C-alpha cells in the first residue's frame, strides 16, 4: 500500500465530524500529479498506472473506509453561521517516514451532511487554480496547504454553465480552523471541548506542554505568531486571500481555501477580487486588521480556560492582541524595507510610504516595480525625487524577498481556457516555471503585466 494511515480525528466525539463516503466516478482521469510532493510524503506510485493512481489517491484501496467530513462554524463576512465541509472528505491522516502527520482531503468528491443543498462537487477550473496558487505559494516560501493531484470525474457540473467536474487531492498539516473552535465552543459538554483543545495542541504543537497551567495562553500566542507571519508574507508577494472568514483561518498557520484568491497586478491597497466583497472587508490592506479580528473571535472560544474570571481573561487576551498589533506594524515595515533593500535597523517608514504612494498613483505593477528598483530601471519621471532620498539611505541586499514571477490572474485564466479545450501543454510548462520563482526568467510572457483587455477583475471558488 502507498498510504500509511493512522487516523486520530475520528477518535474525537462524533459531533466534530460526520462519516461520509466520497462518490464513485467511473470515467475519472488523472490530469495533474505533484511528484515532488509525493516524494516528500514518501509516497511511491511508480508501480501503478494512472487508473490505479486515481483509485489510490481517492482512497479506494483504504481497508477501513473511515472517511469523514469535518463540522465547523464561522463568521462569513462578519455573520456567524454553522458550517462544515460541504464538498470535502478527509480519507485519512498519512504518516511520513519522519513521523510527520498530514491530512489527505478530497475536495469536490460529492455531497456531505454539510452541503446545504449544494452538489458537493467542484469544477475543473477552480481546482486547477487552487493547484497552481497553492504550489506557487509553497515555492515562494510561504506556508500553505499543498495540492497532490487533480482528477477529472468525467461528469459535468452546473455553475454559470456546464463545466467539467474535478477533484483536488489536498494535503494539510491539519484542517482544524478557528471555525472548528467556534463550533466546539457551542457544545454543552465543556469537557468534550476542552479535550478537543488538548487534542489540537498535541497534534499540531506538541512542543507546548499539555500539562502546563499556562498552555492555553502559549497556544494562543503561537497561533498569533504564525498568522501574523503568514499575512506579512502574503503582503510581501502581493497576495489577496479574498475570503478571510474565520472558517478559512487554519490553526496550523497554512494558507487554506483558495477561493477568489489572486495576486495584485497594479498596486491598489483597496483591491478585492471576490465578487461578493462589496464593502472591501477582505481587501489587500485590510488583511492585517481581519487577522487580528479573527484572532479575537478565536480567543472568545476558550476564555473560560484562560482565567476563571472573565474580565481577567479578556484583559490577558487584549494585552496579547495589542502587543501583536504593534508587532504586525513593525514586521510589515521590516518586510517592506527588505523589499526595497533598505537597512532594517533604520526607520524607513517615510520612504516606504512614498514609494507605495507613487506605485498607487501611477498604477504600477506590484511585482515588477520592486524588480525595477533592483535593476536600476525605475521610471525616472515618476521616481526621480524619491530616488534622491533613497540614495541617502544605507542599503542591503536581501535574497528571496522579491519574486521574479507570480501566478498572474490572466495567465491562469488563459491556462484554464486551454485546459477546457483539452490542451494541457501550457499548464505543465507553467507548473515547472513556478518551481523557482526567485530566479530570473527569460520568458517575457509570464513576467509581463496584463494588457487592459486581459485584466481579471473577479475570481471565484467554483461552488
Protein Blocks (a to p, Z undefined) as FASTA:
>chain_A
ZZdcddfklmpcfklpccddddddfkbccfbdcfklmmmnopafklpcfklmmmmmnopm
pmklpacdddddddeehiacdedjfkbccfbdcddfkopacddddehiaccfklnopaoi
acfklmmmmmmmmmmmmmnopacdddfbdcdehiacddfbccdddddddddfbfcdfklm
mmmmmpmblmlmmmmmmmmmmmmmmmbcfkbfklmmmmmmmmmmmmmmmmmmmmmnopaf
hpacfklccfklpaehiakbccdfbdcfkbcfbfklmnommgmklmmmmmmmmmmmmmmm
mmmmmpmblklmmmmmmmmmmmmmmmmmmmmmmmmmmmnopafkbccklmmmmmmmmmmm
nopafklmmmmmmnopacfklmmmmmmmmmmpccdddehkbcfbdcdfklmmmmmmmmmn
opaklmmmmmmmmmmmmbccfblmlmpccdfklpcfbdcehZZ
